[in-house]
Amino acid sequence: MVKDLKHVKFPMKMYRLKTFKEIKSIEGLDEKHLFDVIGRVIEIHCPEEKLINGKNSRLIDFTLEDPDGIQLMCTLWDEHVSKIEAFYNSTSQEPMLVLVQFCRARVCLKSGDVKICSSYDVTQLLFNQESPPFEEFRKRTSHEQTPMRSIISQSSFKECSSYSVALSGDIEVRTISEIYRDKDVFGDFWVAARIVFIDDPDWYYASCRTKGCNKKLKLKGKWLWCSTCDRNWGDGTLRYRVKVRVVDLDGNAPFLLWDRECLDLIGISADDLKDTHTKGRKGLPKELETLIGLNLLFRIAVRKEQFQNYLNAFSVMRIITDEKIVEKHAPELIQVRDRDLSPKLELELTDEDLWDIEEYC
Ligand SMILES: [Zn+2]
């Protein structure tokens, strides 16, 4: 016989979740206290090895975001590294929700920020489950999301965030020809380049309207269908996906700009632009032409696919638009005129591309 137990002291909740806000308020922080956290993974750093107290330790850093956009850095140690390492360089899991059970807070000595880390052998990681805390989290997550990225950079033990790495000047910038030369080197790299034209007339896609999904919708009969939610929509939320051709001093490549970066650069949403745009060449909105001529630092994902077909664009994971920073890393690029860059466009180009270049020069 099974009876309901209704004693007040009997715990009815599976997890002891703390909000990011609670964790980040240093007040009353007890580094020995174990608690649970749920968040969306937006960044995974490359795993690293460190000599700590004469013992070789492994660690991996990743960043969680809550529905309010608050971010929290996490570090997993040793046997816990493999739990998240599998997702490094894989972006197919979006949105990737994780519940970290039995973690503890630590104050980062360099930044003074609170982060969380694994605790000996008790910490557990649960991914994309259907249980109440996950359902609740999904409900609270909005449309606009930071896309997930993998980062090859120093862990929190050198710098406290990858963004500060970018701004502190020790980012390593590679040229386009270096990227194409090292055909077996994959990862995320910085490239300084200029956008010279829009490479593809398709500049947006319809995405799922379910909160937090954003999956590209497929046409199925007269409906648009989301394969993640298995749901039909009459229309989707438009998101940017703009393929541009970029050049630097010794090469050129197709880059793919996603919604967040285009929003940054263009200033209005894809939905609004579709409604209000003035027609430019090839039916493209004239507003997109503001991208042409921009010198930017691009963080691009270099994968096998780009070497298999040179028309496969490199996904842009992040951009730096600050002119001073771009100039610092690519002074020659800023100074050179377009007409001195264009003779170097020697790739297999379509007639349309050539027409574009001619027009542009
Ligand atoms: Zn969906």
Residues whose N, C-alpha, C, O or C-beta is under 5 A from the ligand:
A	BS01	ZN	C208 T210 C213 K215 C226 T228 C229
